[in-house]
Amino acid sequence: MEMKDTCAVITGGASGLGEATARVFADAGAKVTLLDRDTTRGPEVAAELGGTFVETDVTDEASVQNAFTTARETMGCVNAAVNCAGIVIAETVLKKDGGIHSLDSYRKVIDVNLAGTFNVARLAADAMKDNAPAPDGNRGVIINTASIAAFDGQRGQAAYASSKGGVVGLTLPMARDLARAGIRVMAIAPGVFMTPMLAELPQDALDTLAKDVTNPKRLGDPREYGQLAKFIVECGYLNGETIRIDGALRMM
Ligand SMILES: NC(=O)c1ccc[n+]([C@@H]2O[C@H](COP(=O)([O-])OP(=O)(O)OC[C@H]3O[C@@H](n4cnc5c(N)ncnc54)[C@H](O)[C@@H]3O)[C@@H](O)[C@H]2O)c1
């Protein structure tokens, strides 16, 4: 699929990897609709890119359904969906103060990162299924965001890594389910990218993270995530796989 023919819904589009993806896509001629719960930054980014912002909670069925209705009305169709909305927590299972990992916080991360991703993906498929097919039968592509924590989860990441492992796990069966509809499903597993999610960490912690990257020795630039998402849209033979983008970082 060419970028000029791409009508993309991007969740988490108000910040970080989602915002960068929206910029890469719009710069290449795609139409974009940004879904986010951030009603300050979201409309600003959308206006800058000539796109549309829809206030959305990815965990809420009616909210996402409404967003896809708006996206189809404003862009004419939806043939790409990129799931970047997500949250992170750090909590160990048994804490130094004697406490135990909260079940509520575990469920919250699973709800946003995994159920929210699935909610958007399934409604994206519904929005794409009646698109006119390309000569190879393809009607659209869904890109989910996992994390290298799905494979190398660290201390304090039981909840986050579970949610991202779920995203990796749903990619192949969903690609198989949607094959008949001509919809591809891919996932990206980023390493450590310099986004607002990380910006709260002190500089020495960021320096340590960068030092552990094999090559190049720096954090990922969110635009590099956007470039990979763009390549996945354009390369119609990619399907059912999770691609790591991490400078060969393997976390211990
Ligand atoms: N930054 C990294 O190093 C990194 C690494 C691996 C994976 N990831 C994943 O990439 C994705 C994007 O991360 P980021 O670094 O850009 O974070 P970010 O905090 O900059 O952006 C996340 C966006 O998601 C939105 N959001 C959160 N919950 C939402 C909800 N329920 N409904 C709608 N929008 C919601 C936030 O408002 C925010 O705009 C996340 O899934 C994250 O887990 C990030």
The ligand as an SDF file (V2000), in Angstrom:
LIG
                    3D

 44 48  0  0  0  0  0  0  0  0999 V2000
    8.9970    4.4330   24.9260 N   0  0  0  0  0  0  0  0  0  0  0  0
    9.5220    3.2310   24.9720 C   0  0  0  0  0  0  0  0  0  0  0  0
   10.7190    3.0570   25.2060 O   0  0  0  0  0  0  0  0  0  0  0  0
    8.6640    2.0140   24.6950 C   0  0  0  0  0  0  0  0  0  0  0  0
    9.3020    0.7670   24.6380 C   0  0  0  0  0  0  0  0  0  0  0  0
    8.5420   -0.3650   24.3650 C   0  0  0  0  0  0  0  0  0  0  0  0
    7.1840   -0.2520   24.1850 C   0  0  0  0  0  0  0  0  0  0  0  0
    6.5900    0.9610   24.2600 N   0  0  0  0  0  0  0  0  0  0  0  0
    5.1400    1.0120   24.0640 C   0  0  0  0  0  0  0  0  0  0  0  0
    4.8380    1.9250   23.0460 O   0  0  0  0  0  0  0  0  0  0  0  0
    3.5560    2.4980   23.2660 C   0  0  0  0  0  0  0  0  0  0  0  0
    3.6990    4.0120   23.2240 C   0  0  0  0  0  0  0  0  0  0  0  0
    4.5620    4.4130   24.2720 O   0  0  0  0  0  0  0  0  0  0  0  0
    5.1690    5.8870   24.3580 P   0  0  0  0  0  0  0  0  0  0  0  0
    6.5350    5.7370   24.8660 O   0  0  0  0  0  0  0  0  0  0  0  0
    4.8980    6.6080   23.0950 O   0  0  0  0  0  0  0  0  0  0  0  0
    4.2800    6.4650   25.5780 O   0  0  0  0  0  0  0  0  0  0  0  0
    3.6100    7.8970   25.7910 P   0  0  0  0  0  0  0  0  0  0  0  0
    3.2420    7.9230   27.2320 O   0  0  0  0  0  0  0  0  0  0  0  0
    4.4720    8.9670   25.2360 O   0  0  0  0  0  0  0  0  0  0  0  0
    2.2930    7.8160   24.9020 O   0  0  0  0  0  0  0  0  0  0  0  0
    1.2390    6.9630   25.2180 C   0  0  0  0  0  0  0  0  0  0  0  0
   -0.0600    7.6320   24.8170 C   0  0  0  0  0  0  0  0  0  0  0  0
   -1.1250    6.7100   25.0780 O   0  0  0  0  0  0  0  0  0  0  0  0
   -2.2150    7.4500   25.5800 C   0  0  0  0  0  0  0  0  0  0  0  0
   -3.1010    6.5740   26.3540 N   0  0  0  0  0  0  0  0  0  0  0  0
   -2.8050    5.9080   27.4940 C   0  0  0  0  0  0  0  0  0  0  0  0
   -3.8840    5.2140   27.9060 N   0  0  0  0  0  0  0  0  0  0  0  0
   -4.8650    5.4400   26.9990 C   0  0  0  0  0  0  0  0  0  0  0  0
   -6.2170    5.0070   26.8820 C   0  0  0  0  0  0  0  0  0  0  0  0
   -6.7790    4.1990   27.7860 N   0  0  0  0  0  0  0  0  0  0  0  0
   -6.9240    5.4160   25.8070 N   0  0  0  0  0  0  0  0  0  0  0  0
   -6.3680    6.2380   24.8880 C   0  0  0  0  0  0  0  0  0  0  0  0
   -5.1180    6.6940   24.9520 N   0  0  0  0  0  0  0  0  0  0  0  0
   -4.3750    6.3030   26.0030 C   0  0  0  0  0  0  0  0  0  0  0  0
   -1.5780    8.5400   26.4480 C   0  0  0  0  0  0  0  0  0  0  0  0
   -2.4790    9.6220   26.6870 O   0  0  0  0  0  0  0  0  0  0  0  0
   -0.3770    8.9350   25.6160 C   0  0  0  0  0  0  0  0  0  0  0  0
   -0.6630    9.9830   24.7310 O   0  0  0  0  0  0  0  0  0  0  0  0
    3.0780    1.9490   24.6180 C   0  0  0  0  0  0  0  0  0  0  0  0
    2.2430    0.8390   24.3920 O   0  0  0  0  0  0  0  0  0  0  0  0
    4.3710    1.4910   25.2800 C   0  0  0  0  0  0  0  0  0  0  0  0
    4.1350    0.4530   26.2100 O   0  0  0  0  0  0  0  0  0  0  0  0
    7.2970    2.1010   24.5140 C   0  0  0  0  0  0  0  0  0  0  0  0
  1  2  1  0
  2  3  2  0
  2  4  1  0
  4  5  1  0
  4 44  2  0
  5  6  2  0
  6  7  1  0
  7  8  2  0
  8  9  1  0
  8 44  1  0
  9 10  1  0
  9 42  1  0
 10 11  1  0
 11 12  1  0
 11 40  1  0
 12 13  1  0
 13 14  1  0
 14 15  2  0
 14 16  1  0
 14 17  1  0
 17 18  1  0
 18 19  2  0
 18 20  1  0
 18 21  1  0
 21 22  1  0
 22 23  1  0
 23 24  1  0
 23 38  1  0
 24 25  1  0
 25 26  1  0
 25 36  1  0
 26 27  1  0
 26 35  1  0
 27 28  2  0
 28 29  1  0
 29 30  1  0
 29 35  2  0
 30 31  1  0
 30 32  2  0
 32 33  1  0
 33 34  2  0
 34 35  1  0
 36 37  1  0
 36 38  1  0
 38 39  1  0
 40 41  1  0
 40 42  1  0
 42 43  1  0
M  CHG  2   8   1  16  -1
M  END
$$$$
